[in-house]
């Protein structure tokens, strides 16, 4: 095998990968450092995790660029369903394929970080995680706070460029994936289930995409959280249970073609003013189910919009619960709340509801346009400057 390709089961490490795959991969990374020593002689490497069950006791610290850590399948199995039923006759009771169990509470499985200043030493480039399962082993709904285990699957701490997280499985983690200061990132085709937080883009990021992920998170955290970002694409994701895309200081985002099914309102949320978002072609569905207490009631809006020049077009909003399950009791649920900002544009959105619902334009919003997105009885306009054309 080439000196740049490593197999955790055949590398001559001080421990077996079944006992501590974290220590094995750290020793592989040390070997890479020993072999690749010059500025122009660092092609990186591939670390392969064959199908099997591995325990991770030592956090893997990735401090080399162009490193791919890959397995042979995301191996997801619903541990929440397993733990809620009699599974004594199940054929399999653990996730499979390339399955890595994070042993210690409060532990990060894979930490992408190195010493030095990115402005001086450069960013960590082209780190890839692909096709294996990270398992927190045990947790309790909603998998965060006092109910969480404090475990994080992957955390990018150092400034990074052109990272990829693809085809991964994450289960029973407080945080599945947290990425700080990313440029040109690609997070796609991952299966994230029964984790407190799904994908967290923190501190800042630019020009990346979060696409085609399947994310099942309950009511305590976020499916996707993005802050201080420019030009991100969030497309084609299936978000279930406590579906929530939360944006904080995010501008010029494209949020399209996502399916959001949630037991709670607040499915796309502008936590702080966010400008020039295109929110189009999404399906929002509010249903009744387990969990809570919810962070927001049904007056908060299935879509909570705040900022300038946002376009909300061609979405389908389905409010599919009985009037007796609305919170607070007796209220008329809000579909889109235009909380604030100027020149926000709603057009050609479809409402389907089992009870009376409405859009609300708050008094702090100015120059809003609501066109063909509801009847006259489905808009509460608290502003004096809204243009409205009712759906015929």
C-alpha positions as CSV (number, residue, x, y, z in Angstrom):
1,X,0.0,0.0,0.0
2,X,1.3,3.5,-0.8
3,X,2.8,5.4,2.0
4,X,0.0,8.0,1.8
5,X,-2.7,5.4,2.3
6,X,-3.3,3.9,5.7
7,X,-5.6,1.2,7.1
8,X,-6.4,1.5,10.8
9,X,-6.5,-2.3,11.1
10,X,-3.0,-2.9,9.6
11,X,-1.1,0.1,10.7
12,X,1.5,-0.8,13.4
13,X,0.0,1.2,16.2
14,X,0.6,0.9,20.0
15,X,-3.1,-0.2,20.5
16,X,-5.7,-2.0,18.5
17,X,-8.3,0.1,16.7
18,X,-11.0,-1.9,18.4
19,X,-9.7,-0.7,21.8
20,X,-8.9,3.0,20.8
21,X,-9.2,4.0,17.2
22,X,-8.5,7.6,18.2
23,X,-5.0,6.7,19.4
24,X,-4.4,4.7,16.2
25,X,-5.3,7.6,13.9
26,X,-3.3,10.1,16.0
27,X,-0.3,7.8,15.5
28,X,-1.0,7.7,11.8
29,X,-1.1,11.5,11.7
30,X,2.2,11.6,13.5
31,X,3.6,9.3,10.8
32,X,2.3,11.7,8.1
33,X,4.1,14.6,9.9
34,X,7.3,12.6,9.9
35,X,7.1,11.8,6.2
36,X,5.8,15.1,4.8
37,X,8.0,17.8,6.1
38,X,8.3,20.5,3.4
39,X,6.0,23.2,2.2
40,X,5.8,21.6,-1.3
41,X,5.9,18.0,-0.1
42,X,2.6,17.7,1.8
43,X,0.1,15.9,-0.4
44,X,-1.8,14.6,2.6
45,X,-3.1,11.1,3.0
46,X,-6.1,8.7,3.2
47,X,-7.0,6.9,6.4
48,X,-9.3,4.0,5.8
49,X,-11.6,2.5,8.4
50,X,-12.9,-0.9,7.2
51,X,-16.3,-2.2,8.3
52,X,-16.2,-3.1,11.9
53,X,-16.9,-1.9,15.5
54,X,-14.3,0.5,17.0
55,X,-14.1,2.3,20.3
56,X,-12.7,5.9,20.3
57,X,-11.3,6.8,23.7
58,X,-8.8,9.4,22.6
59,X,-9.8,12.5,20.6
60,X,-8.4,12.5,17.1
61,X,-6.6,15.8,16.5
62,X,-6.4,16.5,12.7
63,X,-3.7,19.1,12.2
64,X,-2.7,18.3,8.6
65,X,-4.3,19.4,5.5
66,X,-5.5,17.3,2.5
67,X,-6.4,14.4,4.9
68,X,-9.3,12.1,4.0
69,X,-10.7,9.9,6.7
70,X,-13.1,7.4,5.2
71,X,-15.0,4.2,5.8
72,X,-17.4,2.0,3.9
73,X,-20.8,3.2,4.9
74,X,-22.7,5.5,7.3
75,X,-24.1,2.5,9.2
76,X,-26.9,4.3,10.9
77,X,-29.3,2.4,13.1
78,X,-32.0,4.2,15.2
79,X,-30.8,3.7,18.8
80,X,-33.8,5.8,20.1
81,X,-36.2,3.3,18.6
82,X,-34.1,0.4,19.8
83,X,-34.1,1.8,23.4
84,X,-37.8,2.5,23.4
85,X,-38.9,-1.1,22.5
86,X,-38.2,-4.7,23.3
87,X,-35.4,-5.4,20.9
88,X,-34.4,-8.8,22.2
89,X,-35.3,-10.4,18.9
90,X,-33.7,-7.8,16.7
91,X,-31.1,-9.1,14.2
92,X,-28.9,-6.1,14.7
93,X,-28.8,-3.8,17.7
94,X,-25.8,-1.6,16.9
95,X,-25.0,0.6,14.0
96,X,-22.9,-1.1,11.4
97,X,-20.5,-0.6,8.5
98,X,-17.5,1.5,9.7
99,X,-18.9,2.1,13.2
100,X,-17.0,4.3,15.7
101,X,-18.3,4.6,19.3
102,X,-17.2,7.7,21.2
103,X,-16.5,6.4,24.7
104,X,-16.3,9.4,27.0
105,X,-19.0,11.9,28.0
106,X,-18.1,15.4,27.0
107,X,-15.6,14.2,24.4
108,X,-15.0,15.4,20.8
109,X,-14.5,12.5,18.5
110,X,-12.5,14.3,15.8
111,X,-11.1,17.8,16.4
112,X,-9.7,19.6,13.4
113,X,-7.3,22.1,14.9
114,X,-3.6,23.1,15.0
115,X,-1.4,25.7,16.8
116,X,-0.5,28.9,15.1
117,X,-2.3,31.8,13.5
118,X,-4.2,31.1,10.2
119,X,-3.3,34.6,8.9
120,X,0.4,33.6,9.3
121,X,0.4,29.8,8.9
122,X,-2.5,29.4,6.5
123,X,-5.8,27.6,6.8
124,X,-6.3,23.8,7.1
125,X,-7.3,22.8,3.6
126,X,-9.4,20.1,2.0
127,X,-10.0,17.9,5.1
128,X,-12.6,15.2,4.3
129,X,-14.7,12.9,6.5
130,X,-16.6,10.3,4.5
131,X,-18.7,7.2,4.9
132,X,-18.5,6.1,8.5
133,X,-20.7,6.3,11.6
134,X,-20.0,8.2,14.7
135,X,-22.1,6.9,17.7
136,X,-22.4,8.6,21.1
137,X,-23.7,5.2,22.5
138,X,-26.3,6.5,24.9
139,X,-28.4,9.6,25.5
140,X,-31.8,10.9,26.6
141,X,-34.3,13.1,24.7
142,X,-33.8,15.9,23.7
143,X,-30.1,15.0,23.8
144,X,-28.9,18.4,25.0
145,X,-28.2,20.1,28.3
146,X,-28.8,17.9,31.3
147,X,-30.2,15.2,29.0
148,X,-27.2,15.3,26.7
149,X,-23.9,13.4,26.9
150,X,-21.8,16.4,25.9
151,X,-20.3,14.4,23.0
152,X,-19.5,16.0,19.6
153,X,-18.9,13.9,16.5
154,X,-16.7,16.3,14.5
155,X,-15.6,19.8,15.4
156,X,-13.6,22.1,13.1
157,X,-12.0,24.6,15.3
158,X,-9.2,26.1,13.1
159,X,-9.9,28.3,10.1
160,X,-10.5,26.0,7.1
161,X,-11.1,25.9,3.4
162,X,-12.7,23.4,1.0
163,X,-13.7,20.9,3.6
164,X,-16.1,18.0,2.8
165,X,-18.3,16.0,5.2
166,X,-20.1,13.4,3.1
167,X,-22.0,10.2,3.5
168,X,-21.5,10.2,7.3
169,X,-23.8,8.8,10.0
170,X,-24.2,10.5,13.3
171,X,-26.3,9.2,16.2
172,X,-26.8,9.9,20.0
173,X,-24.5,12.9,20.0
174,X,-25.1,16.3,21.6
175,X,-23.5,17.9,18.6
176,X,-23.1,15.9,15.4
177,X,-21.0,18.4,13.4
178,X,-19.7,21.8,14.4
179,X,-17.6,23.9,12.0
180,X,-16.0,27.2,12.8
181,X,-14.7,29.8,10.2
182,X,-15.3,27.8,7.0
183,X,-14.7,28.9,3.5
184,X,-16.1,26.9,0.5
185,X,-17.4,24.0,2.6
186,X,-19.5,21.1,1.4
187,X,-21.7,19.1,3.8
188,X,-23.8,16.7,1.9
189,X,-25.6,13.3,1.9
190,X,-25.2,12.8,5.7
191,X,-27.6,10.9,7.9
192,X,-27.9,12.7,11.3
193,X,-30.4,11.2,13.7
194,X,-31.2,11.5,17.4
195,X,-28.7,14.2,18.0
196,X,-29.3,17.4,20.0
197,X,-27.8,19.6,17.3
198,X,-27.3,18.6,13.7
199,X,-25.1,20.9,11.7
200,X,-23.6,24.1,13.4
201,X,-21.7,26.6,11.4
202,X,-20.3,29.0,14.0
203,X,-18.4,32.2,14.2
204,X,-18.3,32.8,10.5
205,X,-18.4,31.2,7.1
206,X,-18.7,32.0,3.4
207,X,-19.7,30.4,0.1
208,X,-20.6,26.9,1.2
209,X,-23.4,24.4,0.8
210,X,-25.4,22.2,3.1
211,X,-27.3,19.9,0.8
212,X,-29.2,16.6,0.7
213,X,-28.8,15.7,4.3
214,X,-31.3,13.7,6.4
215,X,-31.5,15.3,9.9
216,X,-33.7,14.1,12.7
217,X,-33.3,16.3,15.8
218,X,-35.8,16.9,18.6
219,X,-37.0,20.2,20.2
220,X,-33.9,21.2,22.3
221,X,-31.5,22.2,19.5
222,X,-31.3,23.0,15.8
223,X,-31.3,20.9,12.7
224,X,-29.0,23.5,11.0
225,X,-27.6,26.6,12.7
226,X,-25.6,29.2,10.8
227,X,-24.1,32.4,12.1
228,X,-22.2,35.4,10.5
229,X,-22.3,33.8,7.1
230,X,-22.4,35.0,3.5
231,X,-23.7,33.2,0.4
232,X,-24.6,29.8,1.9
233,X,-26.8,27.3,0.0
234,X,-29.2,25.1,2.1
235,X,-30.9,22.9,-0.4
236,X,-32.6,19.5,-0.6
237,X,-32.5,18.6,3.1
238,X,-35.1,16.5,4.9
239,X,-35.5,17.9,8.4
240,X,-37.8,16.0,10.8
241,X,-39.2,16.0,14.4
242,X,-38.0,19.4,15.6
243,X,-37.1,20.7,12.1
244,X,-35.4,24.1,12.5
245,X,-33.0,26.1,10.4
246,X,-31.7,29.0,12.6
247,X,-29.9,32.0,11.1
248,X,-28.0,34.6,13.0
249,X,-26.4,37.4,11.0
250,X,-26.6,35.4,7.8
251,X,-26.9,37.3,4.5
252,X,-27.6,36.4,0.9
253,X,-28.5,32.8,1.8
254,X,-30.4,30.5,-0.6
255,X,-32.7,28.2,1.2
256,X,-34.6,26.1,-1.3
257,X,-36.2,22.7,-1.9
258,X,-36.1,21.6,1.7
259,X,-38.7,19.4,3.5
260,X,-39.3,20.6,7.1
261,X,-41.7,18.5,9.2
262,X,-41.9,19.6,12.8
263,X,-43.9,19.2,16.0
264,X,-43.2,22.8,16.7
265,X,-43.3,26.2,15.0
266,X,-40.1,28.1,14.2
267,X,-38.9,26.0,11.2
268,X,-36.8,28.7,9.6
269,X,-35.8,31.4,12.0
270,X,-34.0,34.7,11.6
271,X,-32.7,35.1,15.2
272,X,-31.2,38.4,14.3
273,X,-31.7,40.5,11.1
274,X,-30.7,38.6,8.0
275,X,-30.8,40.2,4.6
276,X,-31.4,39.1,1.0
277,X,-32.4,35.5,1.6
278,X,-34.1,33.6,-1.1
279,X,-36.5,31.1,0.6
280,X,-38.3,29.2,-2.1
281,X,-39.8,25.9,-3.0
282,X,-39.7,24.5,0.5
283,X,-42.4,22.4,2.1
284,X,-43.2,23.3,5.7
285,X,-45.5,21.0,7.7
286,X,-46.5,21.5,11.3
287,X,-47.8,18.3,12.9
288,X,-48.7,17.1,16.4
289,X,-46.2,14.8,18.1
290,X,-44.1,14.1,21.1
291,X,-41.7,16.4,22.9
292,X,-41.5,19.8,24.4
293,X,-41.8,22.2,26.0
294,X,-41.4,24.1,22.7
295,X,-39.1,27.1,22.5
296,X,-41.7,29.0,20.6
297,X,-45.5,28.9,20.5
298,X,-47.6,29.0,17.3
299,X,-47.6,32.8,17.2
300,X,-43.9,32.8,16.5
301,X,-44.4,31.7,12.9
302,X,-43.5,28.6,11.0
303,X,-41.2,31.0,9.2
304,X,-39.9,33.8,11.4
305,X,-38.6,36.5,9.1
306,X,-36.4,39.5,10.2
307,X,-34.3,41.7,8.0
308,X,-34.3,43.5,4.7
309,X,-35.0,42.5,1.1
310,X,-35.8,38.8,1.7
311,X,-37.9,36.9,-0.9
312,X,-40.3,34.2,0.2
313,X,-41.7,32.5,-2.9
314,X,-43.5,29.4,-4.0
315,X,-43.4,27.6,-0.6
316,X,-46.1,25.2,0.6
317,X,-47.1,25.7,4.3
318,X,-49.2,22.9,5.8
319,X,-50.5,23.5,9.3
320,X,-51.8,20.0,10.1
321,X,-52.9,20.0,13.8
322,X,-56.3,20.4,15.4
323,X,-57.3,23.7,17.0
324,X,-57.2,22.1,20.4
325,X,-53.4,21.5,20.0
326,X,-52.5,25.1,19.1
327,X,-50.3,26.9,21.6
328,X,-51.4,29.2,23.2
329,X,-54.9,27.8,23.4
330,X,-57.4,29.6,21.3
331,X,-54.8,31.6,19.2
332,X,-54.8,31.9,15.5
333,X,-51.5,30.3,14.4
334,X,-49.0,32.4,12.4
335,X,-47.6,31.0,9.2
336,X,-45.1,33.7,8.2
337,X,-44.2,36.3,10.8
338,X,-42.5,39.3,9.2
339,X,-41.0,40.5,12.5
340,X,-39.0,43.4,11.2
341,X,-37.0,44.9,8.3
342,X,-37.8,46.6,5.0
343,X,-38.9,45.5,1.6
344,X,-39.6,41.9,2.4
345,X,-41.4,40.1,-0.4
346,X,-43.9,37.2,-0.1
347,X,-45.3,35.8,-3.3
348,X,-47.2,32.8,-4.6
349,X,-47.1,30.8,-1.4
350,X,-49.7,28.1,-0.8
351,X,-51.4,27.6,2.6
352,X,-53.1,24.3,3.6
353,X,-54.5,24.2,7.1
354,X,-56.8,22.2,9.3
355,X,-57.6,25.3,11.3
356,X,-57.7,29.1,10.7
357,X,-54.1,30.5,10.1
358,X,-52.6,33.7,9.0
359,X,-49.5,35.7,8.1
360,X,-48.6,38.5,10.3
361,X,-46.7,41.7,9.3
362,X,-45.4,43.3,12.5
363,X,-45.5,47.0,13.2
364,X,-41.7,47.3,12.9
365,X,-41.7,45.9,9.3
366,X,-41.8,48.5,6.5
367,X,-42.6,48.4,2.8
368,X,-43.5,44.7,2.8
369,X,-45.2,43.1,-0.2
370,X,-47.6,40.1,0.3
371,X,-48.8,38.8,-3.1
372,X,-51.0,35.8,-3.8
373,X,-50.0,34.1,-0.6
374,X,-53.3,34.1,1.3
375,X,-56.8,35.5,1.4
376,X,-57.7,38.8,2.9
377,X,-58.7,37.0,6.1
378,X,-55.2,35.3,6.2
379,X,-53.2,38.5,6.8
380,X,-52.9,40.5,9.9
381,X,-51.1,43.7,8.9
382,X,-49.8,45.7,11.9
383,X,-47.8,47.9,9.6
384,X,-49.0,51.0,7.7
385,X,-46.9,50.3,4.6
386,X,-47.7,46.8,3.4
387,X,-48.7,46.1,-0.2
388,X,-51.2,43.2,-0.4
389,X,-52.8,41.3,-3.2
390,X,-55.0,38.5,-2.0
391,X,-55.1,35.0,-3.5
392,X,-58.3,35.0,-5.6
